[in-house]
């Protein structure tokens, strides 16, 4: 004969897990929670609110905190928790900033939900680190002034209006003015750049924020919501044909009759691309456009001068 007390405990555990499921999914509305406990009442006289309080106390015993806000019950702590250090939080801070620059839609919503779910799982030590996470700490990568400029430029990328940017040229260390269309804010390992498309849409440029002196938003909008820059085509030879890893912004046109891999590159800063291709030496040749071929030749000649002067 089944043990009625054991059956009652089993039923209670199922209800508790159903309650946790509602909380974790973010669907713990007052109506759904009350309905859940009304259905679980062991007799008609049981009050759903009394049953709810009983299970809330059970969660407290296990160290789980629940808060009611705007008609929804929210789980403030989880059964399993994550221990993160300052480097982890620094990486998450960059991810949050990147998320802000994403266009509205499913990807941005899903990413924000992922970050929220992650934050809910911080353990006590990690939460204390977050609370002490200020712009003056070592985890703050940029000054307050630069951080504000980054946030403003992320907004410019969403607004799609053209910009006038005054910046320091990396070669001449002189101020230059560029009229362009903002594309996105790019986060690299050691720097953060504003990625723009030049006025004639001939090339993509990445301008480090530390080089930007001022940004002026113009009244005219970009002609396309996603400005497209010139396409660069280069071929790779030898061992690179088999070992080269295509970037996200690159596609392959296959192998030509001589066994060379043809790569099509879109929306990469010309200077960055030329520096990268220079590493491949004689195993790489830029095919088009002429402007990038000329930049490649100039970079090679500059490198040769370093040896001719000795």
Residue pairs with C-beta under 8 A, 6 or more apart in sequence:
8 42
11 40
15 36
15 37
15 40
15 55
16 55
16 58
16 59
18 36
19 28
19 33
19 36
19 37
19 55
19 59
20 59
20 75
20 79
22 28
22 32
22 33
22 36
22 73
23 66
23 73
23 74
23 75
24 75
24 78
26 72
28 72
28 73
28 74
28 75
29 71
29 72
29 73
30 68
30 71
30 72
30 73
33 52
33 73
34 48
34 49
34 52
37 48
37 49
37 51
37 52
37 55
38 48
40 51
41 47
41 48
41 51
56 66
59 65
59 66
62 79
63 77
64 75
64 77
64 78
64 79
65 75
65 76
65 77
66 73
66 74
66 75
66 76
67 73
67 74
67 76
68 74
75 120
76 120
77 120
78 120
78 121
80 121
81 121
81 122
81 123
81 124
81 126
82 118
82 121
82 122
82 123
82 126
83 123
83 125
83 126
84 92
84 122
84 126
84 129
85 129
86 129
86 138
86 139
89 126
89 129
89 130
89 133
89 139
90 139
90 141
92 115
92 118
93 133
93 139
93 141
94 141
94 187
95 111
95 115
96 115
97 150
97 151
97 154
97 185
97 187
98 185
98 187
99 108
99 111
99 112
99 115
100 151
100 154
101 154
101 157
101 158
101 184
101 185
102 108
102 111
103 158
119 130
122 130
133 139
134 140
135 143
135 144
135 147
140 147
141 192
142 150
142 192
142 209
146 209
146 210
149 209
149 212
149 215
150 185
150 192
150 209
152 215
153 182
153 185
153 194
153 209
153 215
154 185
156 163
156 182
156 215
156 217
157 182
157 183
157 184
157 185
159 217
160 181
160 182
160 221
160 222
160 225
161 217
161 218
161 219
161 220
161 221
161 222
162 179
162 180
162 181
162 217
162 218
162 220
162 221
162 222
163 179
163 180
163 181
163 182
163 196
163 215
163 216
163 217
163 218
164 177
164 178
164 179
164 215
164 216
164 218
165 177
165 178
165 179
165 180
165 194
165 196
165 207
165 212
165 214
165 215
165 216
166 175
166 176
166 177
166 212
166 213
166 214
166 215
167 175
167 176
167 178
167 207
167 211
167 212
167 213
168 174
168 175
168 176
168 211
168 213
169 175
169 176
170 211
170 271
175 213
178 196
178 198
178 199
178 205
178 207
179 199
179 218
180 196
180 197
180 198
180 199
180 205
181 196
181 197
181 199
181 201
181 222
181 227
182 194
182 195
182 196
182 222
183 195
183 196
183 197
183 204
183 226
183 227
183 267
184 195
185 192
185 193
185 194
185 195
186 192
186 193
186 194
186 195
186 206
191 208
191 209
191 210
192 208
192 209
193 206
193 207
193 208
193 209
194 206
194 207
194 209
194 212
194 215
195 204
195 205
195 206
195 269
196 204
196 205
196 206
196 207
197 203
197 204
197 205
197 222
197 227
197 228
197 229
198 204
198 205
198 229
201 227
201 228
201 229
201 230
202 229
202 230
202 291
203 229
203 230
203 269
203 270
203 291
204 229
204 267
204 268
204 269
204 270
205 269
205 270
206 269
206 272
228 266
228 267
229 266
229 267
230 289
230 291
231 264
231 265
231 266
231 288
231 289
232 264
232 265
232 266
232 268
232 270
232 273
232 286
232 288
232 289
232 292
233 253
233 262
233 263
233 264
233 265
233 286
233 287
233 288
234 262
234 263
234 265
234 277
234 284
234 285
234 286
234 287
235 256
235 260
235 261
235 262
235 263
235 284
235 285
235 287
236 244
236 260
236 261
236 263
236 280
236 283
236 284
237 259
237 260
237 261
237 282
237 283
237 284
237 285
238 283
239 283
240 261
240 280
240 283
240 284
241 255
241 259
241 260
241 261
244 261
244 263
246 252
246 263
247 265
247 268
249 265
249 266
249 267
249 268
250 263
250 264
250 265
250 266
251 263
251 264
252 261
252 262
252 263
252 264
253 262
253 263
253 264
254 261
254 262
255 261
255 262
256 262
262 287
265 273
270 291
270 292
270 295
271 295
273 292
274 292
274 295
274 296
274 299
275 299
277 284
277 286
277 296
278 296
278 299
278 300
278 303
286 292
286 293
286 296
287 293
